[in-house]
Structure formats: structure tokens, C-alpha cells
Amino acid sequence: MYCGVDVGSTNIKVLFLDDEGQNLWVKSVPSPRRHDGHGVVTEGLELVAALEDLIIEGWRAVGKGKPIAAIATTGIGEDGLCVAPDFTPRGLAIPWFDHRDRAEAGILKASEEGRAHPQINFGFSTAAAKWLWLRTHRPDALRGNDPWVPLTDYPAVWWARRAYICATLMPRTGVYDVFTRDWIPELLRKAEAPPLPEGLTAGTVIGTLQAGPLREAGAGSANTLIVVGGHDHPIASNAIMRLDPLARIDSIGTANALFAETTTPTSTAATAGIDLSLPVRGGPGISVIGPIEFSAPLRQAFGDDAAVKAYLAQPVLPGAPAAKAPTIAAALADAGEHRHRRVLEAVSVEARDFFRAMKRVGIADGPMYATGGWARSRALMELRASIFGETITVLHEPELTAMGAALFAMEAATGSRPEAMSSRATETIAPRRDWMDAYAQWP
């Protein structure tokens, strides 16, 4: 068996694949959190313990007494913590969505060092802003020469007893140049960065499972490989790119992330104002991520997720296209009969604009795929296809991120790329011609 672990903002997930790449078992439970007086945070070993419990539960259900062959982790991009020489965490990981470091993000963005790197979008979510906040408010968390590792990588770091940072998570720090493939010394100094460990590409074997609960339970052995995964949206997108390397992916969950890769970025990519990262498998070029708020404005408009689900469960969204493209603020303020549709149009036109920006930085017009929890709504997909002006292929895989990590674990253990994606269920959704014609009039 091959295990994929997804360290999510809301939930942690564990998934097992068999030798044919088919799902054997998957389960999701709430991410372990505690409160530090400012907001929710994560304690690294609590996270590891919760994941180990989940892995052991799944292994007992389907493992048939045979140890897991390989484990890979994927997950959120900016949360992290420093680790002591024995790999125990020095402090608590602040989640990417915590705004406590907004002032520090502003300092980095306005600084001479920040302005010199227009390809980096400094915001409260970047690790660099959180390092500055910690230097003032939690200095013990960044003590001495202890290396900082992303929370997503930390379980693998603990299991293999080797510090590293996945290549797709390096740009999420805000101090890495995707074009030179190196850390930026002046930004490291400005952010008062802790030491950073070696960067490794997804699929790299970092070691084998060390002694601990997984081996004691029999779920793993001294031969179980620990494998690099990386940033959640790129890892999920890479699973789709196993079907088509030119795919452009619309991943719609708590956040909406748009993803694609190119080996030939344009000369204007550094000033495009969208998030740039590294190709999941390494090699030349860049990847492009368009992060958009999705669930937050919908909850504000509908009241809660249950109301959103009920609205999107309709076979077709009621109403007609707006006369002009609404902004999210205008849609939320709309008191009309179809204000809910207007909010969905607003977030969808933001996605459309990101895809246009991707094209300007060198992303080819490859086929459009959608995945994630909200992609299960055919009504939403029909709306998006009409706004995008092209057909969308929806991949119906409920935990694609964890599966993407498991595929890298399987690949590392077997030495070959699994063909598991070809058997996954898909649905092709075309635009509605009348809607598409109306949306085509929007600038």
C-alpha cells in the first residue's frame, strides 16, 4: 500500500492506494488546533499524533498485516515552525489565514527590498511576514540555528528525522526567486528569516520510517519510504497533469486556486501580479497559482455552507447573466432577486481574469479541468464554463490532493509512473450558448 497525507487548513486526510493505483481507504478528520491568545495555531507533534492515529486506523482496516510501502505528505503552503536538533518543534505554527502579521507584511511590501522583487506578492499569508511577527512576539520560536520547515513537510521530517522543504513550498515563504532558483539574501535579512533547510522536489525519497507509533503498530517498517510531497493545490493539479501535461486546473474548495505550468514563461512574468512557483516535478519554467477567496464571500452571501450547497444542488442556476461583470463587493450589496447568482458570477469572473493573466505570462490554452468539493455542483460548473467560454472537464475524485501525494509515494517505491488517473471518473460540461454569448460581452 501507498499512503498520501493531506495537511489541510480545516481537515487532515489520509488515503491509501493499492498496487493498481485504486483507492483502498480514505478518511478526513478536523485539523488539530489550539489557541495562543491571538488565534488558532498548530502544535507539530499533536499534528503528527493525529495523523499517526489516522494512518493506523486505515492500515488496520485494509492493510492485511503488510507494512505500508511509502508515505508522502502534502498540504497548506505557508504555515511552519522551527525544529530543534531532535526534530521537536520550537514553537507553534501560525496558520496562513491568520492576519496578526498584516503590519509586517506591509513593511515587507513597502521596503526597498520588497519593491525590487515585483514577482513576489507580499501578504499576511507569507511565511516571511510571520517570521517578522514572531521575532517581536515569540522570539523563542525562532531560536538560534534551528531550521524552519513548513507544517506540511513536518510529519515527514519527524518520521524520517531529516529536515527539508519541498520545492513547491519554497516560493510560499516570500523570500525565494523562482527565476534564479535561489533564496534572496536581502529579503532573508529584511524578514529576519531563520535558517532554511535543503529544498527537495516532489517524489524525492528523504529516508525511511524511524522508530515510533507507526512501526510499533505494524503499519510501517524500517523499509517504509518517506517521500517528499509539497504544496496542496500543485500536488492535486499534478494528478490531473498526469492525464494531460498542458491542463489548466480550476480547484474549488475553501479557497479557489487556479494552476498551470509552462517551460517558456514570458519576460513579463515577474510583473504579472499573480503567484509564481516552481514546476511540481522540477525542471525548467514556472508554475502559476491564482488564489481566490471562494467560500468566504459565499458564506457571507448565503449565511452558511448548507445554504450554499442547497443553492448549488439545483440542476441549473436561476436567473440570467448580469448586464455587466459584478465585483464581489457589489454582488454582496445587491438586494435583488438573483444576488446569490451575482456573487457566484463575481468570483467566477475573478477566476476568468486569472486565467487571462496566466496566458499573458506564457501559459498555453490547454484543456480546462476542475476539481475540489464545489466542482461537484454541475450548476456551478455550467456557469463557469459559460463565463470562461470553454468546456470544462470535471474530475470526480473527492480527495485528489491526498491521492496526488499517494501517487508520488507509489512512484518513489516502484520506480515508475502509475497510470491510475486514466481510470478516474470525469464529466464534460459545456457552456450554455445563451449565457456564454452574454458573458462574452463583459470586458
Steps between C-alpha positions, in 0.01 A plus 500: 500500500598861438387779730422863421461750784331837450561762771209736439388829652171350616556123489780247482452206265665163447456290187632157401560372146559139397747372240255586223468860621142448619366651821488257789407733785468870569396699805493864604492643853526858631850646510628513860507858628561690820474872586804716585318818606503650150332224304508132415841335451639151449740306722719281280505182706122519557464506122733202462313303768164567332638389163653187650168406658330547164764302311484213750119497480511474121776240502307280744197524272668409170869426558467122540798502735744624236699819578441813293756525219526880487346816646494851351359819651338800335305796630480870579772730377612761753461358853824384658719467807862464605626159611760423767789258438275213617233621249253607768327831416626821661167678481150495358413530132290807417249420224528679168155659543594674828521879453711581808799578276323741264720791613816297442377405152454871428855570612639237265287615208596866541869435563770562243579129509138406434452750217810356330314168454163573337446128432437444872156583638563590863195445715405392849510136387870492409737330740732804485239726662439244773875475570510875563200474732656211691831687545306762696233296676635141525882521469550155656319348200791605273784413729865474390583292195193277507372453143147600403287242319147530359226336705410296191849348496532463877341153538741361239789685667403336830452152355831503308691724747625721217425870454407621151256727318314394189584706191138602439484643854820706469332785304221514761751644749523830308881494491566271202564589135339252260706630208848475656396192702654641816420673828515881491766613752368854550147374565628232737664778700198731482266224618747392771460149365602194699734247334332316215574134419573341164231516234381174346271423206175305535563127478844513663561229761627673816552184705316217666254489788675530834387333824167619634127420517466408131768232528378385840152443356639314199364759256853586391842342514864602478458464123203735465611789281430860599446706185482873425158635398447875515245778456144367490354670192802421278507138621130455424549674166792275415271199536289649220811589301581129493204487260602810304820699571345812343194496727387821668337418832218675686512359855198614703491433872524727804722709275492505123844435349575509129811317386707439188864458399715624213857431395511830308384788723480843340734784591210673680431210737686672784260797498172319432366530855415131534672241717794327337644168613709211375385208282389214722749255349780754469664586171490829306224756504250607763162411638230760549249505785195725509362503857144630537267516799206270431325370810534825698291726272249219445452452875455875534232497231320178594555483876665157517633211288171309524318780321774517237473124441122516466523781245771325297313169508249643252534355150531851352563832674195725489509838332685646203851646465557842651518790254860565604762314702429549873772548757477289816424811709222607264356149486490474878324836518247402234150462650348364182332168439812341352767636736629148567562446132676839487744391773578182307545703183735738682732228634488322164598810304798541736601147402452585132729802538768286666492258209542796265798618705648151484485513122691830504787338692535209259240241604366318193127463433493140617182315597313629805447264794317558828527319830426557868188477714302776328582360155241231576230757426406463136313830516812685614712329235252598230516861619880496498523335160272774365707780659830343393360439152624142478423142598607380845588139583414427865701234678283328762765402753399609852851514650720578200767677707563197724483279193761715325734450795432124502586484129839656573551247782410218261730636230793524742448143622448338160733711287234560234215743443164344585223515242230524764348827379372358173231301683360797697145614430467828310210709373515746212294817543449737209401867522140602451502686170261778608693563822838481329396757241384736776815452708718550194385865502664553840848660477 
